[in-house]
């Protein structure tokens, strides 16, 4: 799939087939995530891969009861690793770690689409509860929850603003 085709045809999918995603595919998604740009190449993001049904259910409940999360065969939680970036950039490193994580999320979403898989970027969840469920240390923060699987739906494209409404030349 061509890059721009992938960008323009990717959709947020919330229904998945009851079909396993093999470990090799998940590893490729994680490698795609870590290939994303990062401040100072510090790669201040980590990945928690969840296949356990009970843990996925707990994550779904912690995500404002978005129960479709529990139905995905795999859930990837992308975590901003603050100290990895802060050791070079000080407090500003927190922002860079979050940006590193966000770039990884987008790469994973696009890679999943190109591989015939689907996902959706979940940002609505209780950080503390998710951290507790997954044993994420206090110096890191979950940045996104990505349920991953084979799509059981094909959502239509959603409306986007005309780019002219969002573009400022030289100044705001």
Buried (B, 14 or more C-beta within 10 A) or exposed (E): EEEEEBEEEBBEBBBBBEEEBEEEBBEBBBEBBBEBEBBBEBBBBBBBBBBEEEBBBBBBBBBEEBEBBBBBBBBBBBBBBBBBBBEEBEEEBBBBBBBBBBBBBBBBBBBBBBBEBBBBBBEEBBEEBBBEBBEBEEEBBBBBBBBBBBBBEEEEEEEEEEEEEEEEEEEE
